[in-house]
Amino acid sequence: MDKKAKKRLEVINKKLTSLRPRLAGSRAQADDAEELKQLEDEVAKLEAEAKQLKESK
């Protein structure tokens, strides 16, 4: 894995650590269905990108 990919993976992991608690809170409160969908989509997109980066070692 090159330096650029490692840095991108670090950034993704940092974003995921902040998004996951927000997603859990949004699921618990469920006031805004659109926000919940947006958070789920963003987490899924970032997880897929992280998986792709890990596989491209």
DSSP file (Angstrom, degrees, kcal/mol; ACC not computed):
  #  RESIDUE AA STRUCTURE BP1 BP2  ACC     N-H-->O    O-->H-N    N-H-->O    O-->H-N    TCO  KAPPA ALPHA  PHI   PSI    X-CA   Y-CA   Z-CA
    1    1 A M              0   0    0      0, 0.0    56,-0.1     0, 0.0    53,-0.0   0.000 360.0 360.0 360.0 128.8    0.0    0.0    0.0
    2    2 A D     >  -     0   0    0      1,-0.1     4,-2.2     4,-0.0     5,-0.2  -0.244 360.0-101.2 -79.9 171.9    1.5    3.3   -1.0
    3    3 A K  H  > S+     0   0    0      1,-0.2     4,-2.2     2,-0.2     5,-0.2   0.863 120.1  52.9 -61.3 -40.0    1.7    6.4    1.2
    4    4 A K  H  > S+     0   0    0      1,-0.2     4,-2.2     2,-0.2    -1,-0.2   0.900 109.7  48.1 -65.3 -41.7   -1.3    8.1   -0.4
    5    5 A A  H  > S+     0   0    0      2,-0.2     4,-2.4     1,-0.2    -2,-0.2   0.890 110.4  52.0 -66.7 -39.9   -3.5    5.1    0.1
    6    6 A K  H  X S+     0   0    0     -4,-2.2     4,-2.1     2,-0.2    -2,-0.2   0.919 110.6  48.0 -62.0 -43.5   -2.4    4.8    3.8
    7    7 A K  H  X S+     0   0    0     -4,-2.2     4,-2.2     2,-0.2    -2,-0.2   0.911 111.1  50.3 -64.2 -42.6   -3.2    8.4    4.4
    8    8 A R  H  X S+     0   0    0     -4,-2.2     4,-2.4     1,-0.2    -1,-0.2   0.896 109.5  51.6 -62.9 -39.8   -6.6    8.1    2.7
    9    9 A L  H  X S+     0   0    0     -4,-2.4     4,-2.5     2,-0.2    -1,-0.2   0.889 108.5  51.3 -64.2 -39.7   -7.4    5.0    4.9
   10   10 A E  H  X S+     0   0    0     -4,-2.1     4,-2.1     2,-0.2    -2,-0.2   0.918 110.7  48.4 -61.5 -43.9   -6.5    7.0    8.0
   11   11 A V  H  X S+     0   0    0     -4,-2.2     4,-2.3     2,-0.2    -2,-0.2   0.907 111.5  49.8 -63.8 -42.6   -8.8    9.8    7.0
   12   12 A I  H  X S+     0   0    0     -4,-2.4     4,-2.7     1,-0.2    -2,-0.2   0.930 110.8  49.1 -62.2 -45.9  -11.6    7.3    6.3
   13   13 A N  H  X S+     0   0    0     -4,-2.5     4,-2.0     1,-0.2    -1,-0.2   0.882 110.2  51.5 -62.6 -37.9  -11.2    5.7    9.7
   14   14 A K  H  X S+     0   0    0     -4,-2.1     4,-1.0     2,-0.2    -1,-0.2   0.916 111.5  46.8 -64.6 -43.2  -11.2    9.0   11.4
   15   15 A K  H  X S+     0   0    0     -4,-2.3     4,-2.2     1,-0.2     3,-0.5   0.904 110.9  52.7 -65.0 -41.1  -14.5   10.0    9.7
   16   16 A L  H  X S+     0   0    0     -4,-2.7     4,-2.5     1,-0.2    -1,-0.2   0.873 103.3  56.8 -64.4 -36.8  -16.0    6.6   10.5
   17   17 A T  H  < S+     0   0    0     -4,-2.0    -1,-0.2     1,-0.2    -2,-0.2   0.805 113.8  40.3 -66.4 -26.8  -15.2    7.0   14.2
   18   18 A S  H  X S+     0   0    0     -4,-1.0     4,-0.9    -3,-0.5    -2,-0.2   0.791 116.4  49.3 -88.6 -29.2  -17.1   10.3   14.2
   19   19 A L  H  X S+     0   0    0     -4,-2.2     4,-2.7     2,-0.2     5,-0.2   0.856  99.5  63.9 -78.6 -35.2  -20.0    9.1   12.0
   20   20 A R  H  X S+     0   0    0     -4,-2.5     4,-2.4     1,-0.2     5,-0.2   0.910 104.2  45.3 -61.4 -45.1  -20.8    5.8   13.7
   21   21 A P  H  > S+     0   0    0      0, 0.0     4,-2.4     0, 0.0    -1,-0.2   0.891 113.5  51.4 -64.7 -35.7  -21.9    7.4   17.1
   22   22 A R  H  X S+     0   0    0     -4,-0.9     4,-2.3     2,-0.2    -2,-0.2   0.900 110.4  49.2 -64.1 -39.8  -24.0   10.0   15.1
   23   23 A L  H  X S+     0   0    0     -4,-2.7     4,-2.3     2,-0.2    -1,-0.2   0.918 110.9  49.3 -65.2 -43.8  -25.6    7.2   13.2
   24   24 A A  H  X S+     0   0    0     -4,-2.4     4,-2.0     1,-0.2    -2,-0.2   0.906 112.7  47.8 -62.7 -41.5  -26.4    5.3   16.4
   25   25 A G  H  X S+     0   0    0     -4,-2.4     4,-2.3     1,-0.2     5,-0.3   0.889 110.7  51.2 -65.7 -39.4  -27.9    8.4   17.9
   26   26 A S  H  X S+     0   0    0     -4,-2.3     4,-2.9     1,-0.2    -2,-0.2   0.871 110.0  49.6 -66.6 -37.1  -29.9    9.1   14.8
   27   27 A R  H  < S+     0   0    0     -4,-2.3    -1,-0.2     2,-0.2    -2,-0.2   0.892 112.1  48.7 -67.3 -38.7  -31.3    5.6   14.9
   28   28 A A  H  < S+     0   0    0     -4,-2.0    -2,-0.2    -5,-0.2    -1,-0.2   0.884 122.1  32.9 -69.1 -38.4  -32.2    5.9   18.5
   29   29 A Q  H  < S-     0   0    0     -4,-2.3    -2,-0.2    -5,-0.1    -3,-0.2   0.865  79.7-174.2 -88.8 -38.4  -34.0    9.2   18.1
   30   30 A A     <  +     0   0    0     -4,-2.9     3,-0.2    -5,-0.3    -3,-0.1   0.783  34.5 134.2  49.9  38.5  -35.3    8.7   14.6
   31   31 A D  S    S+     0   0    0      1,-0.3     2,-0.7    -5,-0.2    -1,-0.1   0.899  70.1  38.4 -77.5 -43.2  -36.7   12.3   14.2
   32   32 A D     >  -     0   0    0      1,-0.2     4,-1.9    -6,-0.1    -1,-0.3  -0.895  61.4-174.2-117.8 103.8  -35.3   12.9   10.7
   33   33 A A  H  > S+     0   0    0     -2,-0.7     4,-2.3     1,-0.2     5,-0.2   0.830  87.2  56.9 -65.6 -32.1  -35.5    9.9    8.4
   34   34 A E  H  > S+     0   0    0      2,-0.2     4,-2.4     1,-0.2    -1,-0.2   0.904 106.1  48.8 -67.4 -40.8  -33.6   11.8    5.7
   35   35 A E  H  > S+     0   0    0      2,-0.2     4,-2.6     1,-0.2     5,-0.2   0.909 110.8  51.6 -64.1 -41.5  -30.6   12.4    8.0
   36   36 A L  H  X S+     0   0    0     -4,-1.9     4,-2.5     1,-0.2    -2,-0.2   0.931 111.1  47.0 -60.3 -46.6  -30.6    8.7    9.0
   37   37 A K  H  X S+     0   0    0     -4,-2.3     4,-2.5     2,-0.2    -1,-0.2   0.901 112.1  50.9 -62.2 -42.1  -30.5    7.7    5.4
   38   38 A Q  H  X S+     0   0    0     -4,-2.4     4,-2.4     2,-0.2    -2,-0.2   0.918 111.7  46.6 -63.5 -44.5  -27.8   10.2    4.6
   39   39 A L  H  X S+     0   0    0     -4,-2.6     4,-2.6     2,-0.2     5,-0.2   0.914 112.4  50.3 -64.7 -42.7  -25.6    9.0    7.5
   40   40 A E  H  X S+     0   0    0     -4,-2.5     4,-2.4    -5,-0.2    -2,-0.2   0.918 111.9  48.1 -61.2 -43.2  -26.2    5.3    6.5
   41   41 A D  H  X S+     0   0    0     -4,-2.5     4,-2.4     2,-0.2    -2,-0.2   0.911 112.4  48.1 -63.8 -42.9  -25.2    6.0    2.9
   42   42 A E  H  X S+     0   0    0     -4,-2.4     4,-2.4     2,-0.2    -2,-0.2   0.913 112.7  47.8 -66.5 -42.2  -22.1    7.9    3.9
   43   43 A V  H  X S+     0   0    0     -4,-2.6     4,-2.6     2,-0.2     5,-0.2   0.923 113.0  48.8 -63.2 -44.0  -20.9    5.2    6.3
   44   44 A A  H  X S+     0   0    0     -4,-2.4     4,-2.2    -5,-0.2    -2,-0.2   0.904 111.7  49.4 -63.0 -41.6  -21.6    2.5    3.7
   45   45 A K  H  X S+     0   0    0     -4,-2.4     4,-2.1     2,-0.2    -1,-0.2   0.924 113.1  45.9 -64.0 -44.8  -19.6    4.5    1.1
   46   46 A L  H  X S+     0   0    0     -4,-2.4     4,-2.4     2,-0.2    -2,-0.2   0.888 112.1  50.9 -67.3 -38.9  -16.7    5.1    3.4
   47   47 A E  H  X S+     0   0    0     -4,-2.6     4,-2.4     2,-0.2    -1,-0.2   0.896 110.3  50.0 -65.0 -39.2  -16.6    1.4    4.5
   48   48 A A  H  X S+     0   0    0     -4,-2.2     4,-2.3     2,-0.2    -2,-0.2   0.902 111.5  48.2 -65.3 -40.8  -16.6    0.3    0.9
   49   49 A E  H  X S+     0   0    0     -4,-2.1     4,-2.3     2,-0.2    -2,-0.2   0.904 111.6  49.9 -66.3 -40.7  -13.8    2.6    0.0
   50   50 A A  H  X S+     0   0    0     -4,-2.4     4,-2.3     2,-0.2    -2,-0.2   0.908 110.5  50.1 -63.5 -41.3  -11.8    1.4    3.0
   51   51 A K  H  X S+     0   0    0     -4,-2.4     4,-2.2     1,-0.2    -2,-0.2   0.916 110.4  50.1 -62.7 -42.9  -12.4   -2.2    2.0
   52   52 A Q  H  X S+     0   0    0     -4,-2.3     4,-1.2     1,-0.2    -2,-0.2   0.899 110.8  49.0 -62.9 -41.3  -11.2   -1.5   -1.5
   53   53 A L  H  < S+     0   0    0     -4,-2.3     3,-0.2     1,-0.2    -1,-0.2   0.895 111.2  49.8 -65.4 -39.8   -8.1    0.2   -0.2
   54   54 A K  H >< S+     0   0    0     -4,-2.3     3,-0.9     1,-0.2    -2,-0.2   0.875 110.3  50.3 -66.7 -36.8   -7.3   -2.7    2.1
   55   55 A E  H 3< S+     0   0    0     -4,-2.2    -1,-0.2     1,-0.2    -2,-0.2   0.739 100.0  65.5 -73.1 -22.4   -7.7   -5.2   -0.7
   56   56 A S  T 3<        0   0    0     -4,-1.2    -1,-0.2    -3,-0.2    -2,-0.1   0.212 360.0 360.0 -87.5  17.0   -5.4   -3.3   -3.1
   57   57 A K    <         0   0    0     -3,-0.9    -1,-0.2   -56,-0.1    -2,-0.1   0.509 360.0 360.0 -56.6 360.0   -2.4   -3.9   -0.9
